[in-house]
């Protein structure tokens, strides 16, 4: 059976069959490092976390850190408003 015919039957694009998924070996270690930095520095966002990871020796992209940050559900807590005088 040809690739074109099989993809037409399944309703998929042919490019989805040609491109192989890239597996990254250090994904779990990077995720653990991001969570550790987020727990240690609660007010830091993903941009400053990226800078800390780069300083520690990770070669990492800011977009990759943001993707992992969102996947793990990490958020910077909102600042408490200043109390006014009574």
Backbone bond lengths (Angstrom), bond angles and torsions (degrees), N, CA, C in turn:
res aa  C-N    CA-C-N  psi(-1)  N-CA   C-N-CA  omega(-1)  CA-C   N-CA-C  phi
1 X - - - 1.444 - - 1.540 107.53 -
2 X 1.286 115.77 136.94 1.458 119.47 -178.01 1.527 110.75 -79.23
3 X 1.320 114.18 157.66 1.474 120.35 178.93 1.525 110.76 -64.02
4 X 1.297 116.28 -40.06 1.471 120.72 -178.86 1.528 111.01 -64.07
5 X 1.310 116.51 -43.01 1.463 120.92 -179.32 1.530 111.21 -68.47
6 X 1.338 116.25 -42.20 1.472 120.06 -179.30 1.523 110.88 -64.94
7 X 1.327 117.11 -40.73 1.470 119.77 179.54 1.520 111.21 -68.69
8 X 1.332 117.03 -33.50 1.460 119.79 177.77 1.528 110.48 -67.17
9 X 1.313 117.67 -38.97 1.462 121.35 178.59 1.525 110.52 -66.09
10 X 1.344 116.93 -43.75 1.465 121.20 -178.26 1.524 113.17 -78.06
11 X 1.317 116.83 -16.86 1.464 119.74 -179.43 1.520 112.63 78.07
12 X 1.331 117.05 28.68 1.458 121.50 179.33 1.517 109.83 -109.24
13 X 1.325 115.28 157.65 1.448 120.03 171.62 1.517 108.98 -76.58
14 X 1.316 115.55 150.94 1.460 119.36 -178.27 1.520 111.54 -71.08
15 X 1.320 117.73 -26.39 1.457 119.62 -179.78 1.523 112.16 -67.16
16 X 1.330 117.58 -26.59 1.458 119.36 179.46 1.528 111.35 -67.60
17 X 1.315 116.94 -22.89 1.458 120.33 179.14 1.522 112.21 -85.12
18 X 1.317 117.35 -21.68 1.461 120.46 -175.58 1.516 113.00 -90.19
19 X 1.317 117.43 -34.83 1.464 120.17 -175.88 1.519 109.39 -84.79
20 X 1.323 116.29 124.19 1.459 121.57 179.90 1.518 109.62 -90.35
21 X 1.302 116.80 145.73 1.455 121.68 177.75 1.523 109.71 -70.89
22 X 1.331 115.13 136.63 1.453 120.61 -179.68 1.521 108.35 -95.82
23 X 1.314 116.57 121.13 1.450 121.25 179.20 1.523 109.00 -98.16
24 X 1.312 115.79 128.07 1.456 121.06 -179.42 1.526 107.68 -101.15
25 X 1.329 116.04 130.24 1.459 120.14 -173.97 1.520 112.37 -75.50
26 X 1.336 117.47 -30.10 1.460 120.05 -172.99 1.525 113.10 -95.27
27 X 1.322 117.87 16.47 1.468 120.67 -176.92 1.533 111.40 -63.92
28 X 1.318 117.46 -43.27 1.467 120.44 -178.95 1.527 110.95 -68.09
29 X 1.323 117.19 -40.73 1.462 120.47 179.35 1.520 111.06 -67.17
30 X 1.341 116.69 -38.99 1.465 120.09 178.34 1.522 110.62 -67.42
31 X 1.325 117.40 -40.17 1.463 120.82 177.52 1.516 110.66 -61.85
32 X 1.321 117.03 -42.18 1.466 120.31 178.45 1.525 111.11 -64.69
33 X 1.332 116.78 -38.16 1.468 119.96 178.90 1.525 111.37 -67.64
34 X 1.329 117.32 -39.29 1.470 120.86 179.13 1.520 110.13 -65.74
35 X 1.315 117.60 -43.70 1.468 120.64 179.82 1.526 110.40 -65.64
36 X 1.327 117.07 -37.47 1.467 119.96 178.73 1.522 111.38 -64.89
37 X 1.332 116.97 -41.91 1.467 120.16 178.13 1.521 110.27 -66.70
38 X 1.341 116.84 -39.44 1.468 120.18 179.67 1.528 111.50 -65.96
39 X 1.326 117.48 -34.17 1.465 119.64 177.48 1.527 111.77 -74.12
40 X 1.325 116.25 -34.93 1.464 119.58 -178.75 1.521 111.15 -74.40
41 X 1.316 116.89 -42.30 1.464 121.97 -179.72 1.518 107.81 -116.90
42 X 1.310 117.05 94.34 1.451 121.36 -173.82 1.510 114.62 -69.63
43 X 1.338 118.08 -26.86 1.448 120.95 -176.84 1.516 113.34 -91.35
44 X 1.325 118.76 0.30 1.455 121.04 -177.94 1.526 109.43 -87.60
45 X 1.308 116.56 139.22 1.452 121.85 175.73 1.523 110.72 -92.86
46 X 1.324 115.33 -167.77 1.463 118.60 -176.07 1.523 112.06 -72.84
47 X 1.329 118.07 -26.36 1.463 119.45 179.96 1.526 111.22 -69.55
48 X 1.310 116.62 -47.15 1.463 119.26 179.25 1.518 110.78 -70.98
49 X 1.323 116.72 -31.39 1.464 120.36 175.04 1.526 110.25 -63.16
50 X 1.338 116.97 -39.28 1.459 120.72 176.34 1.521 110.96 -61.45
51 X 1.331 116.89 -41.83 1.456 120.48 179.22 1.528 111.14 -63.61
52 X 1.326 116.77 -39.92 1.467 120.09 178.36 1.524 111.33 -66.86
53 X 1.325 116.59 -39.24 1.461 119.92 178.95 1.530 110.97 -66.02
54 X 1.325 116.22 -40.21 1.463 119.51 177.69 1.522 110.80 -64.85
55 X 1.323 116.80 -37.40 1.460 120.44 178.17 1.520 110.96 -65.86
56 X 1.339 116.31 -31.59 1.464 120.73 179.13 1.530 112.98 -81.33
57 X 1.336 116.93 -4.44 1.458 119.04 175.40 1.515 115.62 110.98
58 X 1.306 119.29 -0.07 1.455 122.00 177.97 1.528 108.90 -77.21
59 X 1.319 117.26 135.52 1.458 122.09 170.18 1.518 106.25 -97.38
60 X 1.333 115.06 96.97 1.453 119.49 -170.07 1.526 109.53 -137.72
61 X 1.321 115.24 146.99 1.448 122.76 179.18 1.528 109.30 -92.55
62 X 1.346 116.68 146.85 1.459 120.08 -178.91 1.531 111.72 -64.97
63 X 1.333 116.41 -34.02 1.463 119.50 179.67 1.529 111.28 -67.85
64 X 1.325 115.92 -34.70 1.466 119.68 178.09 1.515 110.69 -68.04
65 X 1.338 116.53 -41.02 1.464 120.15 178.01 1.521 109.84 -64.74
66 X 1.328 117.32 -39.92 1.468 119.89 178.84 1.523 111.36 -64.10
67 X 1.335 116.81 -39.94 1.464 120.06 179.17 1.524 111.11 -63.36
68 X 1.335 116.43 -44.28 1.470 119.99 178.25 1.518 109.97 -67.67
69 X 1.328 117.81 -38.39 1.462 123.59 179.07 1.531 110.14 -57.50
70 X 1.327 116.12 -47.40 1.472 120.14 -179.78 1.521 111.67 -70.15
71 X 1.343 116.76 -37.95 1.464 119.86 -179.93 1.522 111.54 -63.89
72 X 1.341 117.14 -35.91 1.461 121.52 179.76 1.527 112.34 -81.42
73 X 1.328 117.18 -7.70 1.463 120.55 177.87 1.516 113.54 75.20
74 X 1.329 117.25 26.88 1.459 120.66 -179.16 1.522 109.86 -80.55
75 X 1.322 115.43 141.59 1.459 120.99 179.06 1.515 108.71 -143.07
76 X 1.313 114.84 150.53 1.458 120.13 173.14 1.518 106.55 -85.97
77 X 1.333 118.30 125.38 1.464 119.20 -178.36 1.522 111.20 -65.74
78 X 1.325 115.91 146.97 1.463 121.11 -179.97 1.527 109.68 -69.59
79 X 1.304 115.23 145.00 1.468 119.68 178.41 1.516 109.68 -71.20
80 X 1.329 115.22 143.81 1.453 120.33 176.17 1.520 109.35 -77.17
81 X 1.317 118.80 138.60 1.468 119.65 179.82 1.539 110.68 -70.32
82 X 1.327 114.82 147.75 1.454 119.18 179.15 1.522 109.23 -68.04
83 X 1.325 115.19 140.96 1.466 118.56 178.36 1.507 109.26 -82.29
84 X 1.306 114.83 133.59 1.456 118.22 179.12 1.532 109.91 -85.45
85 X 1.315 114.60 163.12 1.460 119.31 179.98 1.523 109.56 -71.44
86 X 1.297 115.03 145.22 1.461 119.92 179.01 1.508 111.56 -84.30
